[in-house]
Amino acid sequence: MKQRAIVLILFFAFTSFLFSDCRGKKEKSAAQGQARRLQIAVIPKGMTHEFWKAIHLGAVRASQELGVDIFWKGPQKEDDRAQQITVVEDFISRGVDGIVLAPLDDRALCRPVQDAVREHIPVIIIDSGLQGSDYISFVATDNYRGGALAAQRLGELLQGKGKIFLIRYQEGSASTMERERGFLDTMQKDFPGISFLVKDQYAGATTETAYQLADNLLSRFPDVEGIFCPNESSTFGTLLAVQEAQIAGKVKFVGFDSSPKLVQALRDGHIHGLIHQSPQKMGYLGVKMMVQYLGGQPIEKKVDTGVYLVTEDNMDEPEIKALLQPDFSELQY
């Protein structure tokens, strides 16, 4: 009996050990599976404009589809180079698997990107170009073509003659500099009867600074007949100045990007064209291509996400309406 009892004790001890060991291996395996979930930082130029919210929406949708984690963080203001550099450096320190970056300065962000590459963290650039070649892909609008579309629209509205403002955004922003270059080249080439009252003034990174510049320019040049602005904040700030001067609709006005207030201004005839990008597609592809690269799949070095001219005539077409009115309910801030 004693021997039988000893055998039973040993049997139960052994089976308990096996069960415990098996459970431990399963838990360890599950933990390792969780550890393998990719972590990707998505860093915009700023956090406030509708454009960046749309990029965030695209990135979130890609992360949900592919089962990866994204970290969304950027500077509050689009002229805060130091803060964006700090954000990049923080994510390098955290050891994320990849970085998707919209650099607000094509030179200032070169060194942080080089630092990431040295730590074996690949970088995809979206929206705005970066000097050098330390990134694995560039996903963006053909910004030069966007500027050219704006020039064609404004030139046709003015029937090839008149006095206009080219209001620039800020130095160092590669995307808007390309838009401005495309606008200037096309206007000078195709509409020689149109003259520039202003073509070297910068609106700055906020709606407030854009409004101040536009208000000043309208006071100095009351005979202006057309205006082009190359991004959301410069377009909205200038719109406010034009409305306050009570010349909305009289001055032909073409802007870039959109927000609910800019869309309403287009419908009201206060803006006569908006050049629109595909920011959701940009954010989506930035994350998706990073996942593909980390999985050993080949990716394209450069991807054009498309550009569109939106007018009062086509703004209610399904494809255009989807660009103008993204559903931000999926985002949590």
C-alpha positions in Angstrom: 0.0 0.0 0.0 2.8 2.4 0.9 4.5 1.6 -2.4 1.2 2.2 -4.3 0.8 5.5 -2.5 4.3 6.6 -3.4 3.7 5.7 -7.0 0.5 7.7 -7.1 2.2 10.7 -5.5 5.0 10.6 -8.0 2.5 10.2 -10.9 0.4 13.2 -9.9 3.6 15.3 -9.3 4.9 14.3 -12.8 1.6 15.1 -14.6 1.3 18.4 -12.7 4.8 19.3 -13.9 4.0 18.4 -17.5 0.8 20.5 -17.4 2.6 23.4 -15.8 5.5 23.2 -18.4 3.1 23.0 -21.3 1.1 26.0 -20.1 4.3 27.9 -19.5 5.4 27.2 -23.1 2.0 28.3 -24.4 2.2 31.5 -22.4 5.7 32.2 -23.6 4.8 31.5 -27.2 1.8 33.9 -26.9 4.0 36.5 -25.4 6.5 36.1 -28.2 3.7 36.4 -30.7 2.6 39.7 -29.2 6.2 40.9 -29.2 6.5 40.3 -32.9 3.6 42.7 -33.6 5.2 45.5 -35.6 5.4 49.0 -34.1 5.5 51.9 -36.7 5.8 55.6 -35.8 3.9 57.9 -38.1 5.1 61.5 -37.8 3.3 64.4 -39.5 4.4 68.0 -40.0 1.7 69.1 -37.6 -1.3 67.9 -35.6 -4.1 70.4 -36.3 -4.9 70.7 -39.9 -7.6 68.5 -41.6 -4.9 67.3 -44.0 -2.9 65.6 -41.2 -6.1 64.1 -39.7 -6.8 62.5 -43.1 -3.3 61.0 -43.2 -3.8 59.7 -39.7 -7.1 58.1 -40.8 -5.3 56.3 -43.6 -2.5 55.1 -41.3 -5.1 53.8 -38.8 -6.9 51.9 -41.5 -3.7 50.2 -42.7 -2.7 49.3 -39.1 -6.1 47.7 -38.5 -6.0 45.8 -41.8 -2.4 44.5 -41.3 -2.4 43.9 -37.5 0.3 46.3 -36.6 0.6 49.1 -34.0 1.1 52.7 -35.1 2.2 55.6 -32.9 0.9 59.0 -34.2 2.9 62.0 -33.0 4.2 65.3 -34.5 4.8 68.9 -33.6 1.9 71.1 -32.8 3.0 73.8 -35.2 4.3 73.2 -38.7 7.3 75.4 -38.3 8.7 73.7 -35.2 11.6 71.9 -36.7 13.2 71.3 -33.3 10.1 69.5 -31.9 9.8 67.3 -35.0 13.4 66.3 -34.7 12.9 65.5 -31.0 9.9 63.3 -31.9 12.0 61.4 -34.4 14.8 60.9 -31.9 12.4 59.7 -29.2 11.0 57.0 -31.5 14.6 55.9 -32.4 15.3 55.6 -28.7 12.1 53.5 -28.2 13.3 51.1 -30.9 10.3 51.2 -33.2 10.4 48.9 -36.2 9.9 51.6 -38.8 9.2 55.4 -39.2 6.8 57.0 -41.6 7.8 60.7 -41.7 6.4 63.9 -43.3 9.5 66.2 -42.9 8.6 69.8 -42.3 12.0 70.9 -43.5 13.9 69.1 -46.4 17.3 69.7 -44.8 16.8 69.9 -41.0 15.3 66.3 -40.9 18.2 64.7 -42.8 20.3 64.0 -39.7 17.6 62.4 -37.6 16.7 60.2 -40.6 20.4 59.2 -40.9 20.4 58.4 -37.2 17.4 56.1 -37.6 19.0 54.3 -40.5 22.2 53.8 -38.4 20.0 52.1 -35.8 18.5 49.8 -38.5 15.2 51.6 -38.4 13.9 52.1 -42.0 12.2 55.3 -42.9 9.5 56.1 -45.5 9.0 59.7 -46.4 5.5 60.9 -47.2 3.9 64.2 -48.4 7.1 66.3 -48.6 10.5 65.5 -49.9 13.8 65.1 -48.0 17.3 65.8 -49.4 19.6 62.8 -49.6 18.7 59.1 -50.1 18.5 57.6 -46.7 14.8 56.6 -47.0 13.4 53.5 -48.6 10.5 55.1 -50.4 8.8 58.5 -51.1 5.0 58.5 -51.1 3.5 61.8 -52.1 1.5 64.0 -54.5 3.1 65.2 -57.7 3.2 68.7 -56.1 4.6 70.4 -59.2 1.7 69.2 -61.2 -0.7 70.4 -58.5 0.8 73.9 -58.8 0.5 73.7 -62.6 -3.2 72.7 -62.3 -3.8 75.7 -60.0 -2.2 78.0 -62.6 -4.3 76.6 -65.4 -7.5 77.1 -63.4 -6.6 80.7 -62.3 -5.4 81.6 -65.8 -8.6 80.4 -67.4 -10.8 82.2 -64.9 -8.9 85.4 -65.6 -9.1 84.8 -69.4 -5.3 85.1 -69.6 -4.9 88.6 -68.2 -4.9 90.3 -64.8 -2.9 91.0 -61.7 -2.4 88.3 -59.1 -0.8 87.2 -55.9 1.3 84.1 -55.5 1.3 83.7 -51.7 4.0 81.2 -50.6 3.9 79.0 -47.5 7.3 78.8 -45.8 10.9 78.1 -46.8 12.2 74.6 -46.4 8.8 72.9 -47.0 9.6 70.8 -50.1 6.0 70.0 -51.0 4.7 73.6 -51.1 7.9 74.9 -52.8 7.2 72.4 -55.6 3.6 73.7 -55.8 4.8 77.3 -56.0 7.3 76.4 -58.6 4.7 74.5 -60.7 2.3 77.5 -60.4 4.9 80.1 -61.3 6.4 78.2 -64.3 3.0 77.4 -65.8 1.6 80.9 -65.3 4.6 82.5 -66.9 4.7 80.0 -69.8 1.0 79.7 -70.6 -0.4 83.1 -69.5 2.0 85.9 -70.3 -0.7 88.4 -70.0 -1.0 87.8 -66.3 1.4 89.8 -64.0 2.5 89.1 -60.4 1.9 91.8 -57.9 3.4 89.5 -55.3 5.4 86.3 -55.7 8.0 86.2 -52.9 5.9 86.7 -49.7 5.5 83.8 -47.1 2.3 83.2 -45.2 4.0 81.2 -42.4 2.7 78.0 -40.7 -0.6 79.2 -39.2 -3.9 80.6 -40.3 -3.2 83.7 -38.2 0.1 84.6 -39.9 -1.5 83.9 -43.3 -4.4 86.3 -42.5 -2.0 89.0 -41.4 0.0 88.8 -44.6 -3.1 88.7 -46.9 -4.7 91.6 -45.0 -1.6 93.7 -45.5 -1.3 92.7 -49.2 -4.9 93.5 -49.9 -4.4 97.0 -48.4 -1.3 97.6 -50.5 -2.7 96.2 -53.8 -6.5 96.7 -53.9 -6.4 96.1 -57.7 -5.5 92.4 -57.3 -7.7 90.2 -59.5 -6.5 86.7 -58.6 -4.8 84.7 -55.8 -3.2 81.4 -55.3 -2.3 79.8 -52.0 -0.3 76.5 -51.7 -1.7 74.8 -48.6 -4.7 74.6 -46.2 -3.6 77.2 -43.6 -2.5 79.8 -46.2 -5.7 79.3 -48.1 -7.9 79.7 -45.1 -6.1 82.7 -43.7 -6.3 84.4 -47.0 -10.0 83.5 -47.4 -10.7 85.3 -44.0 -8.9 88.4 -45.2 -10.7 88.4 -48.6 -14.1 88.0 -46.8 -13.3 90.8 -44.4 -12.3 93.1 -47.2 -15.7 92.2 -48.8 -14.2 91.2 -52.1 -14.9 87.4 -51.7 -16.2 86.1 -55.1 -14.9 89.2 -56.9 -11.2 88.2 -56.7 -10.6 84.8 -58.4 -9.1 82.5 -55.8 -7.5 79.1 -56.1 -6.3 77.2 -53.0 -4.8 73.9 -52.0 -6.2 71.2 -49.7 -9.5 71.4 -47.9 -11.4 71.7 -44.6 -15.2 72.1 -44.0 -14.9 75.9 -44.1 -12.9 75.8 -47.4 -15.5 73.4 -48.9 -18.3 75.8 -47.9 -16.4 78.7 -49.4 -16.1 76.8 -52.6 -19.8 76.1 -52.6 -20.5 79.8 -51.9 -18.3 81.0 -54.7 -15.7 82.6 -52.5 -13.1 80.1 -53.7 -13.0 79.1 -57.3 -10.9 76.0 -57.1 -9.1 73.7 -54.6 -6.3 71.5 -55.6 -6.8 68.3 -53.6 -4.5 65.5 -52.7 -5.2 62.0 -51.4 -4.0 62.2 -47.8 -5.8 59.1 -46.7 -4.1 57.1 -49.4 -0.7 58.7 -48.4 -1.1 57.6 -44.8 -2.4 54.2 -45.8 0.4 53.4 -48.2 3.1 54.8 -45.9 2.2 52.2 -43.3 1.4 49.4 -45.7 4.6 49.7 -47.7 6.6 49.8 -44.4 5.0 46.5 -43.4 5.8 45.0 -46.8 9.4 46.2 -46.5 9.8 44.8 -43.0 8.4 41.5 -44.3 11.1 41.3 -47.0 8.9 42.3 -49.9 10.1 44.7 -52.6 8.5 48.2 -52.6 8.6 51.1 -55.1 11.1 53.8 -54.5 8.6 56.5 -55.4 4.7 56.5 -55.4 2.5 59.2 -56.8 -0.8 59.3 -54.8 -2.6 61.6 -57.2 -3.8 65.2 -57.4 -7.2 66.7 -58.4 -8.8 70.0 -59.3 -12.0 70.5 -57.3 -14.5 73.1 -58.5 -18.2 73.9 -57.7 -19.1 71.8 -60.7 -17.5 68.5 -59.6 -17.4 68.8 -55.8 -20.5 66.6 -55.3 -19.2 63.7 -57.5 -18.7 60.6 -55.4 -14.9 60.3 -55.8 -14.3 64.0 -55.1 -16.9 64.1 -52.2 -15.0 61.3 -50.5 -11.8 63.3 -50.6 -13.6 66.5 -49.3 -15.5 64.8 -46.5 -13.5 62.0 -44.8 -15.1 60.2 -41.9 -12.9 61.0 -38.8 -15.0 59.0 -36.4 -12.4 56.2 -36.3 -9.8 58.6 -34.9 -9.3 58.9 -31.1 -7.3 61.9 -29.8 
